[in-house]
């Protein structure tokens, strides 16, 4: 009942506050339009926006959260594992058939493959207009049609669509604390943890790695096989055929139909030992001459573990890894939270000593980056409000304008929800950039209402006429932001997908701000603003509140600085909502294990608050009333005197500007010439490379990947020894205090017998605010391992969510051609080039040879004579070397265990007596391998790359300390020094290729934006010439945009390019305000072009400076930010800030001078007609005796009419705008 009464009371207050009679002008009722409706029906308008806010808040809570928008990069990959197969075998048996299968698909752009030891990855890139879902289906169908052509024991091909948001989001490790072996850990992870994680919200797949799986090995002795005249294939076949469990149908027995099943399943290892391979034979007279041959007679059957091909450690302790991949449309943060909750629940059922740790959580960076953007957004709102207070000197005016920000933003969430958008770094960046833009329309309208109030109009009339007078300019300003981002919808590929939500979010919010400035702003102004408004009546309360806030802020941050140093690590339990409020109020993120100041592991997240945070918050709250009373006089004095000082300063600027305008118009040629010089300077900055270029800036994500590549002859054990050396150095806290954890993986993923020459160390750093060195400094330090380990290839990479950022690729040279030897020679030449280019590090050459091989080369004559097929020989060799899984041990309620047939090995892991491996001929006779093939030592490629069905090699390197564009230009320049034979193709790719595509796509979108801007302005002004006055102000902004990038040491990348596109719509606003009011004065008061410009300039100076200042100042949190993701956000702010500063300063001078030239151009037809009239005496006499208007001869009046010809059509639009421009 109490809440109901509160609601009734609130409704009554709102009704009395907003109630209004039908507005009347000169004693008559005003026709109802959009603005008039808001003045006449304020309650309806308030309820409209209240509904939008309520629905927007509901939509905000339902928006999915992800790091990046869904991408539409049309690429499909196919992965196949073929354990133990060499790259040459993989290429011939799998890669080439796959390439042939998909090559003819519709929309295929490029096909490439990468064959390594035991696996192949096929990448199929489609054209940008291809539907990715349909493309994946088509690829699956083609692969399924050739599945029978692939090796029978190869894994089933997996088809994966490219999606930045479908990559693994978490890596979890299980450790036993020294109590359990890795094999036991693997069983626990596979049978307990993995199934539970698959049931978590949004989890698509859980991969498990490390540990050793149980395996029953049948280790065959070739000598004993030879003695019994039995082949390896007979052993494999007998194990499979004697271990069966097959249904035989059903029987009708009375009223029942029991199923019939034959079972001969082995229940123990002993059953496999006693499996019969060859039955005994009977001699003459029934005497047995040959006893049966059992498996135990020719092999040792051992219950053991599969061969170790990968070692994993977490902080030096043996562990297994679990990789979490989310579903494409799921909320990544909710997935991570669900996984963590599942792990907490599973932990209680794990054996003693088994613990889990989260080695990597990408959503942690997403959370931090999203929180940082939200902080920037909040700071931008505060700064914008401060700037407005400086200009308007009234809290009422400030609130009227600031209301446009939350109303527009919250309403935008509603449309985002229905469009299927997500809350990601791009959409939130758009909202943060919008803060200074959303108030533009309201500032212009409110400033004009103030001016009308100063002319003596009533608040109601001032609100109506002030909004009507500025209507065309407001529409033009807003629609420019709309048309600027329309071309982004035509950009394809991952660039278009990346920025689609960014552009549409800006468009939606800007349109809402236009609606607000037409309705809510004039309605509030008509009620809150007064004639000759004075703020004295509210000055005391405002001053007291300001003093309280100052004291509270000082108390919080002063005590926080002291207590954080003296009480670090001490925590006390408090309710979670207090923790959240305190951390949010202070801009502090609660550590994963506690609140601010909490020690790791102290308590559950969100349930503890550091002593420093709690005490500082309490001190701030206690000091608020002190500030209310003590600082009140000081704040009141400042609020009285500052507006006078500010207005005096602004008045001097306005008078000075008005004084120099006539001189500018007299020297208009020099002014326009200077503008041309600015344009030339901009072109020079672009062409000379003063500002470097790259695809996307590198980010400090608290993660580094250190990769080691051993020489071709290295074993897994040798690789592990070197890796442990590096691992031990990294875990030295004295040398690397920034490292939080180290997750090491030694060995390749080639399965049984896989490569052991490589290792990867995933390093997680502490948060950037807790370390002195950046991730880039640590990356440079880690590269020194390459000097310590000269025979080891060392590369240090940073993660890049954008697939081509500065942390990963850099420059790569791809060479395609038929002859591998020629490819290798060309690769060596380009490797030497890349090593000589300054800024390129971690150079690698995929064409470098040779891993050692043992080759069994068939003797054709012998295989023909002995009736041995090549397929039989290859199967026998594969069983001898790699082993063949013949069957499984299937015991009820236990996991299946593979039974592998393999030849016995010596201490070095080499099969014993390889030449004695028995091979079965087509005649049923067993011969030795040595009788049909010769064993040779050789070398082969460690990796085979193919591009568009041809062999290819790649030489790549990371770019450090130098812009990517400059490095690529130097590589391309030196490329001409290499003689490339006919039939071979060389391309410079990697992140450089992504950069070229991005520049091409975004510059094309920029050009289309300018064209659309011209069409819009021409339609609004009903003139072909007037839009050029506005558009020619764009170069004035470009010099500031590139200057901002240069001074702040930023690069030209996809984010700064988007900033330039955004800037084109923003800088034209100043010119529109000036040109629009100049046209209004000429049409309504009949002023000449020069007189109108001299008068319009000082009047429009205030809204121009206000809109520019609010926009520039609102960019400061983004420009100066150092939090997660700041590397990518700051270039946008640098472009907009620099461009707006130069545009604002130069537009005020350049546009008036340019206006007069276009006015003269528009007057040419009238002057020509006057000239013709003077040359005709008859016409001249008629003119001389004509009508005199306004005290001027007709000839003079006609000349002035021609002079205003450029704006005559504008007058029609402006006059019409007063009637139907939404008023």
N, C-alpha and C positions, 0 to 999 in steps of 0.2 A: 504494500500500500504506500509505503514511504517513497519508493522509487517512482511509483505512478504520479504521486503529488509533485515530486521533483520535476518530472517530465512536463507536467501541466504548467508548473511555474516557469520553467525554461521556455516553453512554447509561448507563454504570455509575454515574457520579456522580449523574445525575438520578434513577436508580432508587433509590440508597441515600438520597438526600435526601428523596424523596417516599414511600418505603415505609412502610406503615402496616398495623397489624393491624386487624381488624374492631372498630370502636368499641363499647365496652360501657358501660352505665350501670347502676350498682347490681348488678354481676355478671351482667347479661344483655346479649345482643346487641341493638343498636339496629336497628329496621327500616330498610331501605334506601330513602331518598328522594333528592331532587336534592342537597341539601346533604350528607346522610349518604353518598351515593354518592361525592361529591367527597372526603370525609374517608376513606372506605374504599378508594377506587381513585384515588389522587392521580396516578399515572402516566397513567391513561386521561384524566383531566381535562387534564393538562399537554399530552398529545399532541393532544387535541381543539383546544385553543387554539393549539398550534403549527401544526396543519393550517390553522386559520382564518387565522393570520398569513401562512403561506406562500402560500396561495391569494389572500389579500388583497393581498399585495405583487405577485403576478403580475397580478392584476386592475388594480391601480393603474397598472402600466406599459402596460396596454392601453386605459385610459380615454381617450376623445377629449378634447381641451382646446379650450375655446371661451370667448368672453367672457361670453355669456349662455346660459341654457338655450334649447332650441328653443321657439319660440312657436307658439301656435295662434290667432293673430289672424286671424279669417276675413275677409280682404280680398284682392281680386284687382284688379290694374290692367291696363289695356289701353293701349298706346302706339302711335300712328300718326304718321308724318311725311309731310307733303305740302309739299314744298319751295316756298317763295315764296308760298304761299296766305295770305291775310289771316285774322285771327281770325273775321271774319264768314263767310268761305267755309268755313273749317274747321268752324265750328259747323253750318252748314247741310248741308254735303256729307258730314261724317264724324261729328261728335259726336252729332247728333240721331238718325241711323240706328243708331249703336251703342247709345245709350240705349234706344231702342225694342226693340232685339234682346234686351237682357239684363234689361229691367224685369220680365218675367214669370217669371223663373227662381224656383224654389222656394228659400225661405230668404233672399231678398234683403231687406236692411234699408234701405239708402240707396244711391242712385246719384248720383254727381257727376262733372262733367267740367271740364277747364280747357283752353280753346282759346287758343293764342297764335299768333304768326306762324310758320307752317310746321309746327306740331305740335299734337297733342291728347293729353291724358292722361285716361282714364276710370277712375274708382275705383268699384268695386262692393263695398260692405260687406255681409256676411251676418250673420245672427243667430249667437249664440255657440255654439249646438249644431250648427252646420253643419260637415260634413267638408270641409276646405279643398281637399284633393286632388280630391274629386269636384266641388266648386264650380268649380275651375279648368277641369276637363274640360268641364263644362256651358257655361261661358263661351266656351271655344274652339269648341264646336260651334255655338253661336248666332252667334258672329262669323263663322265659316266659311260659315254659311247666307246671310249678307248681303254677303259679300265682293264679289260682282258689282255691288252697288249703290254701292260706294265708287269714287272716282276711279281710273282705270286706272293712272295714274302715281304714285299714293300708295304708300307702303311697306306691306309686309305687316304687319298688326296683330300685335303681340307681347303675349302674356298672361303676366303675372308674378304669382306668389303673394307675399304679404307675409311677410317673415321677417327679423327683426333680424339674424340671422347670415348672411344671403345678400347683404348689401350689399357693395360693393367693399371689399377689405381692404388694398389697396396701390395707390399711384400711382407710376408710374415715368416718368422723363423721359429722353429721348435728346437729347444736345447735340453739336454738331459742332465746338465750339471756334473758330468763325469760318471753318472750312475748307470746310464744306458748307452748302448752302442748306437751307431747311426742306423743300423738295420732295424733295431727295435723302435727307434724314433720314426723311421719311415712307416713301419706298420701302424704305429699310433696315429701318425698324421694321415695315412691313407684310409684307415678303417674307422677312426673316431672323429678327427677334426675336419677332414675334407667333406664328408657327408653332411655334417652340421652346417658348414659354411655355405654349401650349395642351397640350403634351405633359407638362407638369409635374404632379406629384401634386395631385389635388383641385381643379384649376383648371377652372371651368365656362365662363368666358368671358373674353376679353381685348378690351377696347375701345381704339381708337386715335383720337386727335384731334390737331388742329394740323397744320401743314404744308400744302402745296398739292399736290393730286393732278394728275397729267398728264391733259390733256383736249384733244381735237381739236375746235376750234370752227369751225363753218360760219357766218360772220358775213354775213348776208344784207342786201343793200341794197334797201330797198323801192322805190326809184326804178327800179332795174334790173329788179326783178320786174315792176313795172308796165309797163315797156317791152316785156317778153316776154309779158306777160299770163299770168303764172304765180303761183300762190298758195304760201304757206308750207307748206301741207299737202302739196303736190305735191313740194316739196323733201324733206320728211321721208320721204314714202313712197318716193321714188326711191332715197334713200340706203339705206333698209332693204331694199328689194326687190332691189337690185343687189349686195348684200353678203351672200351666202347660202352655206351649206354644208350640204346636205341629203342624207340617205341615199336611195337609190333601190331598195333591195332586194338580192337575191343572184342569181347565175347559176350554173347547173351546167355546168362545163367539165371534161369528163372525170371524174376522181376528186376534183376540187376544186370548192368553192363560194365563189368570191370575192364580196365585197360590192361593190356598185356605188354610187358617190357622185358627186353633182354639186357642184362647188365653184366659187365665183366670189368668193372672199374677197379683200378689198383687202389688199395687203401693205405699203402705204405711204400717206402723206398725198396723194401725187400721184394715186393711184388714186381717192381721193374727189373730188379736183378734177375729174377727167375722167369722173365719173359723169354719165350722160345723164339729164336731167330730162324733156325733151320731144323726141321724134323729129322729124326733118325731114319735110316733106310734098312730094309731087310735083305739079307743075302740068300743064297741058295739053301733050300731045305728049311727055311724059316729062321735061320740064324741071323742075329743082328750084327751087321758089320760096321755101321756108323751110328754112334749115339747122337741124340739131339744136342744142338748148340744153343746155349743160353746167353743172355746178354752178359752175365757175369763172367762168361768164358772169354770174352773178347774186350771187355771194358770194365772200368771201375765206376760204380754208381755212387755218387757223393751228394749228400744233402748239404748244400753250401749256399753261397750268394753269387749273384751275377757279377761279372767282371766289373771292377771299379773304373768308371770312365769320368766321373766328376766328383770333386771334393768341394764341400761348402763349409764355411766357418762364419760365425758371427762374433766379432770382437775376439778372435783367436780361438773360440770354442767350436768344436764340431757341431753342426746343426743341419737341419733340412729346411727347405724353403717352400712356402706356399704363395702362389701368385693369384691375386683376385682381379678378375675382369668383370666389369659391370655390363648390364644390358644397355643398349644404345640410348633408350629413351628414359632411363631411370635417373633419379637425382643422386649425383655422385656423393654428396655430403651425407644424405640419408643412407646410402649404401654403406659408406664407411662407418657410420654410427651403428648400423645394424650388424656389421661384421664385428665391431668391437664388443657389442653386447653379446653376440654369440660366443666370442672367445672368452668373455668373462664367465659365461655359463658353462662352457666346456671345460674351463680350467679346473673347476671343482671336481670333475670326474677323471682328470688325468692322474697317472701314477705319481707318487712323491718324487720330487726333483725335476719333473718335466715342466718347463715354463715356456711361455710364448713371448716374443718381442716383436714389435712392429718395426721392421728394418726401414721401411719407406712407406710414406703415406702422402700421395700427391694431393689429396684433398686438404691436407694441412696447409699447403701453400695456397690452394684455392680459397680456403677460409680466410687466411691472412690477407690475401690480395683483395678479396671482396670487402673485408672489413676496412682495409685501407682506403678503398674507393669510397666507401660509405663515410669514413672520416673526412676525406677530402670534400665530399658533398656537404657534410655538415659545416665544415670550416668555410666553405665557399658561401653558404647561406649567411653565416655570421658576418663575414667580410662584406658581402653585398649589402646587408642591412646597415653596417657601419658607414659604408660609402654613401648610401642613400640618406642616412641621418646627417652626414656632413653637408650634403647638398640641400636637403629639404628642411633641416632644423626642426623637424616635427615628428614625434613618434607616431602620430596619426597617419601622416603621409607615408612614413616608412612601413607601417603595418599594412596600409592599403596596397602598396606595391609588393611587399613581401608575400602577401597572401597568394599572389599569382604562382609562387614557387611550389609550395606544398600542394596546392589545388591542382596545378598542372601535372606535377609528378605523380601524385596518387591516382589521378584520373587516367594517366597513361598506363598504369599497371592493369587497369581493367581491359584496355584494348590489347595489351601485350598478352594477357591470358587467353583471350579469344583468338588471337593470331597464333597461338602455340609457341610463343617466345619463352626463353628461359632467362633467369637472372644469371648473367655471366659477366665476365670482365668487360666485354665489348658493350653490352647494353647498359651496365652501370657506369662505364666510362662516358657514354653518351649522356646519361643523366647528370653526371658531375660537370661535364662541359656546358650543359644547358643552363646552369644556375644564372649566369650573367646574361643569358639570352632571353630567358623567360620573362624577365622584368622589363625588357626593352619596350615592348608595346605599352605596358602599363605606365612606364616612366614618361614616354612621349605623350600619352593621353593625359596623365595627371599634371604634367608640367604645363600643358596647354590649358587645362582647366584652371590652374593657378593663375595663368596669365589673364584669362577671361575674368576671374574674380578680381584681379587687380584693376581691370577696366571698369569695375563697378557692377558687374552682373550678379544676379542672385545665384546661390549655389546650384539650384536646380537647373536654371538656364545655362549657367556656366558649364555644368556637367554635360548638358546636351549639346550645346554649340561647340564646346571645346573638343568633345569626342568627334562631332560631325566634321569639324574643320580639319582634323588630322586623320580622318577615316581612310582616305586613299593612300596616304603614306603608310599607315599601319598595315593595310592589306598588302601593299607592295613589300614592306619589310618582312612580313611573315611568309608570304608566298615565295619570296626569294629563297628562304631556308628550305622550303618544300621542293622547289624545282632543282635546287643545287644537288640534292641527294637522290632525285629520281633516276639519274643515269646509273647509280650504283646497282639498281635492279637489272640492268642490262649487262653487267660484268659477270662473266661466268667463272667456273673453276672455284678453287678454294678461296681466292680473294673475294669473289662475289659472295660466297657463303659466309665468309668471316665478317664482312661489313654490312650485310643485308640488315640484320637486326639493329646494328648501330645506326644506320641511316634512317630506318623506319621509326625507331624510337625517337629520334630527334624530330622527325616530321610530325609524329603524333603529339608529342608534348608541345611543339610550337603551335600547332593548330589549336590546342586547348588554351594556350596563352592568348591567342588572338580572340577566342571566344570570351575569355575573362576580361580582356581590355575593352571589349564591346559591351559587356554586361556588368560584371561584378565591380570593376574599378570605378566607372562613372556612378553606379548606384551608391557605393560607399562614399565616394567623394561628395555626392550631393547631400549626404547626411552628416558626415564627419567634418567636412571643411566649412569654414565660415568666412563671411566677408571680413577683411582686415583681421584675419585669424590671429589670436594671441594664445600662447601656451602657458601663461602664468598660472592659470587655475590648476593645471596638472603638473606644473614644474616641480613642486615639492615632492610629490609621490615618485615621479620619475627619477629625481635626483637621489632620493633615499634608496630606491631599488637599485640604482646604478652603484651607489656606495656600498650597499650590501654585497652585490656581486663582486665588486673589486676586492673587498675584504675576504670573501669566501674563496676566491681564486688564489689570493695571496696565501691564505692559510693552508689550502690544499697543497699547493706546489712547494711552499716553503717547508712545511713539516714533512712532505714526501721526500724532499731532497735530503733532509737530515736523517729521518728514520730508516730510509731504504739502505743507507750505509751502515747504520748501527744495529739494525734488527733483521738483517737479511737472513732468510731461511727459517724464521720463526712463524708459525702459523697457528691460528685458532679456528675451531669449527664454528661456522655461522651458516644460516640458511642460504640456499643457493641463489635466491632472488636478490639478496643483498650483494653477494659476490658479483652477479651479473650487472647490477645497477652501478656498483662502485667502479668496476672495470670499465664499463661503458662511459661513465661520467668522466673518468680520467684518461680515456683513450688507451687503456692497458688491456692486453690480451691475457687471459688467465692461462698459466702454463698447463701443459697436459696433465700434470700431476697435482696441481693446486692453484691457488690464487696468486696474486702479486706478492712476490717475496717468498713464496713457498718453496721448500726444498723438494727436489724430485722424489717422488714416492711417498710424500708425506700423507696425502689423503686423496680421495677420489676427486676428479675434476669437478669444479663448480661447487664444492662443499667446504673449501677453506679459503680464507682471505688473509693475505699477509698482514703482519702487524703494521707495517708501513702504510699500506693502502687503507686499512681501517682507521688508524689514528689520524691520518691526514684528512680523510673524509670527515671525521668527527670534528676536527679542529676547524675545517672550513665551514661546517654547518654552525658551529658555535660563534664564529666570527661574523656571520651574516648580520645578526641584529646589531653588533657593534658598528659595522659599516653603515647600517641603516640610519643610525643616529649621529655617529661621529663624523663620517665622511659626507653627510648630507649637505652641510653648508658649502664644502669645497666643490662638490658635484654641481650644486645649484649655481655657484658663481661661474663655473666653467660653462654651464649650459646657457648662461645669460650673455657672457662676453664672447664666447667662441663664434656664435653665428654672426655677430657684428664684425669680428675680424675676418671671418670667412667671406662674408658678403662684400666687405671692402676690397678684399683681394680679388675676388671674382669680378667685381665691378671694374676694377682697374684693368683686368685682362680683357673684359668685354669692350671697354672703351678703347683700349689699345688695338684690339682687332678691328673695331669699327673705324679707327683712324687710319689703319694701313690698307684697308680694302680699296679705297679710291686709288692709292698708289699701285696696288696690285693690278687693278684694271687698266691703269695707264701703261704699265709695263707688262702687259699681258703676254707679249711675244716672248720676253725673257722667262716669264713664269712657265709658259708652255714648253719652251725649250729646255728648261730645267727638268720638267716632267719627263721629257723625252730622254734626257740624260739619266734619270732614275731608271727608266726602262732599259737603256743600254747597260747600265750598271748591273741590273738584275740578270740580264742575259749573260753578261760576262761572268758573274758569280756561278751561274749554272754550267757554263761551258768550260770554265777554267778548273773546275773541281775544287774550289775553295771549301765547299761543303762536301764531305765524303758521303758515300752511299753504301747501303747494305740492305738486305732483305728485311730483317727485323733485329732490333737490339737484343743483345744477350741479357739474360735475367739472372739475378742472384736468388736461386731457389733453394739454397742450403744443400745442394747436392752436386757431387762431382763423380765422374766415372773414370777410373784409372785402368787402362787396358795394357796388358803385356802380351807380346807375341814372341815366342821363343824360336830359335833356329829350327829348320825342317826336321833335323834328326832328334830333337828333344823328346823325351818321354814324359809321361804324366808326373812321374816322381821328380824328374829334373825341373819341370815347370813349377811344381809345388815348392821345391826348395827355394827357388828364386822368389816366388810369390810370398813365402813366409818371411823372407828377408825384408821385402817391401812392407809387408803387413806389420811386422814388428816395429819398423820405423814410424809408420802411421799411428800406431797405438801409443807412441811416446808422447805423453801429455806435455812434457817440457818443450818439445819441438813443435807439436801441433795441438795446442790447447783448444783450437776451434773445432776439432773433430769430435762429434758426438758418438758415432758408431761406424763400424767397418764391416761390411758384408762381402765375403770373398767367395768367388766361384772359380774353381780351377778345372780346366778341361772343357772339351767341346761337347756339343749335344748330338754327336753322331751315333749315339746308342752304343751297343756292345762293340768294343774295339774302337770307339770314337777317338777323335783327335785329342791329344793332351798337350798341345803346344801353345795354348792360349789360356789366359785367365783374365778375370774382370773383378775389380774391386770397387764396389759401390760405397761411396763415402757420404755420410750425412753429417752436415755441420750444425752447430748450434745456431740459434736465430741470429740474424744479422745485427740486431741491437746488442747482443752479448759478446761480440767478438770485435777485435780491432782491425783485422784484415778482411777484405772483401773476398768473395769467391773467386774473383779474377786474379787477385794477388796469390791466393793459395794455388790456383791452377798453374800459374807461372812457376811457383815453387816446386810443385810436383813434377813438372817437366824436367827438372834436374835429375830425376831418376834415370833418364836416358843417357846422361853423362856418366853416371855411376855404373850403369849396366850397358856397356857399349854393344854387346851382341844381342841385346833384347830390344825389340821394337816397343817403344813406349808412346802411348797417346793418351791425352787427358781431354775428356769431353764434358760439356755441360748439357743438361737436358734442354730440349727445345720443343715445346708443345706445338709450335707453328710449323714444324717440319721444314726447317731451313734457316733457322735463326743463327745468330752469331755463335752460339755455344757449340754447335755441332759441325756441320760440313765445311763450308768455306768454298774452296775452289776444287773442281775435279775436271780432269781432261779424259774424255772417253774416245778411244780409238777402235774403230770397227773395220774388220777386213777378213779375208779368207785364210791367210797363212799365219799360224801361231808364232812362227819364228820372226816374221816381219813385224808382227804386233809387238813382240817382246823387244825388238830393237827400237821401235818407235817409242815404246813406253819408257825405255831407259833414257832416251833423249829428253823426253818431257819431264821425267823425274829430275834430271840434272837442271832443267830450266826452272822448275818449281823450287828447287833447293837454293837457287841463286836469287830468287825474288824476295825482297825484303818484306817481312810480315807473314810469310808462310812457314808454319811449323808442322810437325807430326806428318811428314810426307810419307805416303805409302804407295807401293806399286803392286797391283794385283797380278801383273805379268811376270813377277819374279818366280823362277823355278825353284823348285824341285824338292819334293818330298821323296824319300827313298822308297823303292818298290821292289817286291819280288814278283817277277813275271814268269808264268808258265806258258811258254810259247809252243803252240801245237805243231807237231810234225805231221804234215798232211799225208805223207805216204803211209806212215805207221797207223794213223787213225783209220785210213781207208782199209789197210790190210787186216787190222784187228777188229773192224766193224764197231768203232767207237764214235759216237756223235759228240760234237762240241758242247751241246747242252748237257749231256751226261757228265762230261769232264768238269764243266763250270759248276754244276751242282755239287759234285764230289769235293771240289776245291773249296766251295763256299762252306760246306759242312765241316770240312777239316779246319778251316781258318776261323770263320765267323761262328760256326755252329748253326744248327738247324733245330728249331723248336718242334719236336716230334709230337708231343701231346702235353696234357696237363694232369697234375695230381689234383683230383677233385674230391675233397672230403667234406661231408655235410657240415655246415656252420663254420667252415673255414675258407679262407681266401684260396683261390686257385693258384697253383704253383707250376711254372713252366718246367718242362723236362727237355733239356737241350742236349743234343748229340754233338760232340766235338772231339777232335783228335787231341790226345795228350800233348802237353807242352813241356818245354824244358824250363830251367830257372829264369831264362830271359823272356819267357812268354812266347817262344817260337814253337810251332807245331813240330813234334818229333817225327823224323823220317818222312818228310813231306813227299819225297819221291816214291815212297812205298805206299802212299794212299791208294787203296784199291778202287778200281773203276769197273763198273759192270758193262760188258759189251752187249750188243744187240743179240748175240748168239747165246747169252746167258753165261759167258765165261768172265771171270774176274782177272783183270790185268792191273799192273802197277801204273801209277801216274807217270813215273819216269820212262815207261815204254812208249808213251804217246806224246810227251811234252818235255821240253828242257826248261830247267829253272834258271833264271837269269836275274842278276842285280841290275836295277835301273832306277831312274828318277822320273817323277811325274809331277804335274801341276798340283798345287795345294788347293786351287780354286779355279773354276772355269766360268767366265762370264760370257753371256751371249746377248746380243742386241739385234732385234729384227731378223732373227734366224741366222745370224753370223757371229763368229767368234769376236769377242771384244775384250779389251783390257782397260783398266782405269788407273789413273794416277791422281791422287787427291792429297789435300793438305788443309789444315785449319788456318784461319786468318786471325792474327793477333796483333793488336797495336797499330793497325792501319785499316782505313776504310776498305771494305770488300770491293767496291766499285773500282777504286784505284788499283788494287791488286789484280783484278780481272783484266783491266785495260792493259796493264803491263804484260800479263801472261799472253793475251791475244796479240800484243805487239811482237813478242818474241816467238809466237807460234809460226810466224811467217819465215823464220830462219830454218825451220825443219822441212826437209824435202819429203813430202808425203807421196808415195807411189800411187799410180792410178788404181782405182778399185778400193781404196781405203778412205775412210772418213774420220775427221777429227773434230770434235765439238767440245767447247768449254762449258761445263754444266755445274751441277751441284746447286748451292745456294745462289750462285751467280745467275743461273738460268731462271730460278724463281724470281730473283730481283728484276731481270729483264722483262719477264712476263708481267710482273706487278706494275712496273713503270709504264709499260705499254698499255695495260688495261686501265690504270687509274688516270693516266694523262688523257686517254681517249674519253674517259668519263668526265674529266675536267673540261675538255673542249666542248662536249655535249652540254654540260651544265651552263657554260657561258652562252651557248646558242639559245638554250631554253630561257635563260635570264633575259636575253634580248627580246625574245618573243613575248614574254610576260610583260616587260616594261613597255614595249611598243603597244600591246593591247591595253594596258592600264592608262598610258598617257595619250593613246590615240595619235601617236607620232612616230615617224620612222627615225627622226634625228635625236630626240630627247634621250632615248636609252643609251646612246653612245656617250653622252656626258657622264652618265653614271658608270658605265662599264670601263671607261678610260681611267677610272680611279683604281682599277685593279692592280696595275703595275706599281702603284704607290705602296700597296700592301706587300707585294712580293719581295721588294728590297728589304723590308723589315722582317718578313718571314725567314728568308735565307740568312739575314743578319742575325736573327735570334738563334737559329741553329748553329751558326758559326761561333757566336760569342759564348754560347752555353756548351759548346763542344758536342753538339748532337749531330746526327747524320740524317741524310735523306733516305727514309725507309717507308714501308707501307703505312706506318702510323703518321709520320709527318706529311706524307702525300694526302692522306685523308684530312689532315689538318688544313692543308692548302685548299682542298675542295670546300671544306667548311668555311674557310676564310673568305672565299669568293662571295659567299652569300652575306657574310657579316660586314665586310668593308663597304659594300654598296649602300648600307643603311644610312651612313652619314651623308653621302651624296644625295640620296633620295630626300632626306629631311630638308636639306638646303635647296635643292632644285624644286621640290614640291611647294615649299612656302614662297619661293621667288615667283613661281608661276601663279600662285594664288594672289599675291600682291599685284602682279601685272594685270591679271584678269579682273580682280575686284576693284582695284583702285586706279587702274590705268597708268601705272608707273612704267617708266622705261626700264630696259634690262639692267642698266648700270644702277639706277636709283633703287630698283627692287633688290638687287644683290647687296648693295650697301646697307639696306634696311633689314633684309632677311638674315644676313650673316650674324650680327650680334644677337638677334632674337633666337635664332636656332642654335647658337653656340652652347647654351646651357643644356638642352636635351642631348646634343651631340657629345658633349663632355661627360654628361651623366651616364649615358648608355655605354660609352667607350670605357669610362673609368670602372663602372661596375663589372663589365665583361673582363677587362684586364685584371682587376683585383680578384675576381672570382677564380681566375686561372692560377693564382699564386700557390694555393695548396698543391695543385697538380704539378705545377712547374718546379716547385722546390721540394716536392715529396721525395722521401728516401725509403719508403716502405716497400713491401712486396709488390712487384709489377710496376714500380715507378719508372723503370728503364723504358717501358713501352708507352706509358702515359705522358711522360714529360715532353717528348718531341712534339706531340699534338699541341700542348700548351705553349711550347716555345714558338711554334709557327703562329698561333693565334695571337699571342701576346705581342711579339715583335711586329707582326703585320698590322694589328690594330693601332699600335702606337704610331708607326710611321704613316699609316693611312689617315688617322685622325688629324695629325699635325699638317700633313701635306694636302689633304682634301680641302681643308678650309682655305687654302691659298690657290690650289690648282684648279678646283672645280669652278669657282667664279670666273677665272680667266678663260677657261675652256668654254664656259657657258656663253660668253660674249661672242666667241668665234662661231659657235653653232647658231647663235641668234642671227649673226650677220649672214650665215649661210641660208637660214630660213627666210631672211628678208630679200634675198637676191631676186626672186620672182617679182616682188612688189617694186623693188628699185628698177628692175628692167621695164616693167610696165610704166613707171613714172618717166623713165628716160624716153620711151616711145611716145608718151603723151606730150613731152616737151618738143619732140621733133615734129609733131602734127599741130599746126596752128589752129585748125578747127577744133580739135580735141582740147587744146589748151584753153581756147576761149570759153568753151563750155565749162571746163574745170574752174576757170577764174570766176565765172559768174555763178558757180554752184552754191550749194547750201553751206553755211558755216555752222560747224558743230563745236560746242564747248568753247566758243570764242576763237576758234582757229579756222583759217581758210580750209576749204575742202581738200586742196592738194596736200596741205600739211597733215590734216587728219588722216588722209589716205596713207601717207608715209608712215605715220605712227602705227596705223593698223597693220601695215606690213611688218613693221618691227616686232609686233607682238604675235606674228603669225605662227611662230613655233609653239606658243602656248595657248593659241585660241582653242585648239581641240582639247587641251587640258582643262580649259575653263568649263567646257561642256561636262567633262567627267567630274570635275570638282563640284560644280553646281548640282549635277545629278546625284553626286555622292551625298550631298546634304539631305536629299530626299529619300534615297533608297539605298544608301551604303550601309545598311544595317542599323540605321539610327532608330 
